[in-house]
C-alpha cells in the first residue's frame, strides 16, 4: 500500500464516507471497521474488507449550518489507477 508506505497510519479502501464516520464513532480504533487498511503492531498490513457504500446525496455539498460554504472537494479513486 503506497499510502501506508508514505507514512499514513490508515487508508480508506474504496469509498470512505461510511468508513470515516465509523472511525470517528470508534474514537480512532480500527477494530471492526470495514473499508480500512493499516499496519498492525508487527508491521503487517491489515485490510478490513470493503466499506459500506452510501448514496452521495447523504452528504451535502455545502455546510448545512451556514448554507453557503462549499465542502472540501476530493476525488474518488486514484487518478493514477493505483491498485
C-alpha positions as CSV (number, residue, x, y, z in Angstrom):
1,X,0.0,0.0,0.0
2,X,1.6,3.2,-1.2
3,X,-0.4,5.3,1.2
4,X,0.8,3.4,4.2
5,X,4.4,3.4,2.9
6,X,4.2,7.2,2.6
7,X,3.7,7.4,6.3
8,X,0.0,7.4,6.9
9,X,-1.4,5.4,9.8
10,X,-4.5,4.3,7.9
11,X,-6.0,4.4,4.4
12,X,-9.6,4.1,3.3
13,X,-10.3,1.3,0.8
14,X,-13.0,2.3,-1.7
15,X,-15.5,4.9,-0.7
16,X,-14.5,6.4,2.6
17,X,-17.7,8.2,3.7
18,X,-19.1,5.5,5.9
19,X,-15.6,4.3,6.9
20,X,-14.7,7.8,8.2
21,X,-18.0,8.2,10.2
22,X,-17.5,4.7,11.8
23,X,-13.9,5.6,12.6
24,X,-14.9,8.8,14.3
25,X,-17.6,7.0,16.3
26,X,-15.0,4.4,17.4
27,X,-12.6,7.2,18.5
28,X,-10.0,6.1,16.0
29,X,-9.9,2.4,16.9
30,X,-10.0,0.5,13.6
31,X,-11.1,-2.8,15.1
32,X,-14.3,-4.0,13.4
33,X,-14.5,-1.1,10.9
34,X,-14.7,-2.1,7.3
35,X,-13.0,-0.2,4.5
36,X,-9.6,0.3,6.1
37,X,-6.0,-0.7,5.6
38,X,-3.5,-0.2,8.4
39,X,-0.3,-1.7,9.8
40,X,-0.6,-3.9,12.9
41,X,1.9,-3.8,15.7
42,X,4.2,-6.2,13.8
43,X,4.1,-4.0,10.7
44,X,1.9,-6.3,8.6
45,X,-0.8,-4.6,6.5
46,X,-4.3,-5.4,7.7
47,X,-7.2,-4.9,5.3
48,X,-10.7,-4.9,6.8
49,X,-12.7,-5.6,3.6
50,X,-15.0,-3.5,1.5
51,X,-16.7,-0.5,3.1
52,X,-20.4,0.0,3.0
53,X,-21.5,2.3,0.2
54,X,-23.8,5.2,0.9
55,X,-25.5,7.5,-1.5
56,X,-23.6,10.7,-2.2
57,X,-26.8,12.6,-1.5
58,X,-26.4,11.7,2.2
59,X,-23.5,14.2,2.2
60,X,-24.5,17.8,1.2
61,X,-22.0,19.7,-0.9
62,X,-22.2,22.7,1.4
63,X,-22.1,23.5,5.2
64,X,-25.7,22.9,6.3
65,X,-25.2,25.2,9.3
66,X,-24.3,28.2,7.2
67,X,-25.9,27.1,3.9
68,X,-23.2,28.9,1.9
69,X,-19.7,27.4,2.3
70,X,-18.6,24.6,-0.1
71,X,-17.2,21.4,1.4
72,X,-13.7,20.3,0.7
73,X,-13.5,18.9,-2.8
74,X,-11.9,15.5,-3.2
75,X,-11.8,13.0,-6.0
76,X,-12.9,9.4,-5.9
77,X,-10.4,6.7,-6.5
78,X,-6.8,7.1,-7.7
79,X,-6.3,9.1,-10.9
80,X,-3.1,7.1,-11.4
81,X,-5.0,3.7,-11.4
82,X,-3.3,2.6,-8.2
83,X,-4.3,-1.0,-7.1
